[in-house]
Amino acid sequence: MRKILYLVKDPDHIRTDLLVPDQVSGREVSVILLQDGVTLTDLPTNRVYALSDDVRARHITPSYPVVSYADVLRMMFEADAVIAL
């Protein structure tokens, strides 16, 4: 299965249709929310994470699991493709 990791930092320029896992072609889609992206909610995939430093900086309670910079790096190296939005 091809692993695709999206790094989303701008909530105003995201196409949620890109984030839906494609079972036919075997894509496993994960999303990491960065900067203002941590304010997003209700994304159409189960693998959504928010960067802990950006969550703290914005004083919000995210609706997604929180990850560290080390987690982000690990996920980037495990992915077949990394796409920044």
N, C-alpha and C positions, 0 to 999 in steps of 0.2 A: 504494500500500500504506500503510495506517495504521500509524504508528509509536507504540508504547506503551512508556513507560519506567517501570519500577518502582524505587522507592528503598526498600530493605529494611534496616531497622535492628534489628529484633527477631526473632531466629531462632525464637522460640517461638510467634509469631503469624503464620506465613506459610502461605498455601494454595498449594502448588505447582501445583495444577491451573489456577490463574489464569495461570501463567507459560508454559504451553505455547502456542507459536504456533499460530494458527488459520489454516490454509492456505485454508479455504473462504471466510472473510470477509476474508482478506488482511491479517491483523495481523502486524506485525513487532515481536516482544517483545524488549526489552533489560532487564537488571537491573543495578543498581548496589548493591553491598553496602556499608553504612555502619555505623559503631559496632560493636555486637556481631554484626551481620549478616555481618561478614567471616569469621566462623567457620563459616558454612554451606558445605557441599560437595554435590556431585551434584545440582545443580538441573537441571530438565528443559528447558533452553534453551541454545543455543550462545553467546548474547551476554550473558555475565555478567562483571562487572568488580568489583574491590574498591578502595575508596578508600585511597590510599597512606598517609595519616596514621593511619588507623585500623588498618591492617595493622602499621605500625611500633609504634603504642602497645600493641598486644597481643602483640608479638614472635612473630608467626606467619609461616609461609610459605604464602601463599594458593595455591589451585589454579586461580585465575583471573587474567587480566591485571590489572595495577594501573593506576589512573588518578588524576590530580591533581584538585584542586578546579576548575581551569580546564576540564579535560575534562568534568567533571560538568555545569558550566554550559553548555558547548557542546551536550552531549547533551540537556539539558533544553530548550534553545531549538529544537533540531532535531526534537524529539518533537511529535506531535500531542496526546498526553495524557501527563501525569506523575502517577503514583499512588504515594503514600507509604504503606508498610506498617510 
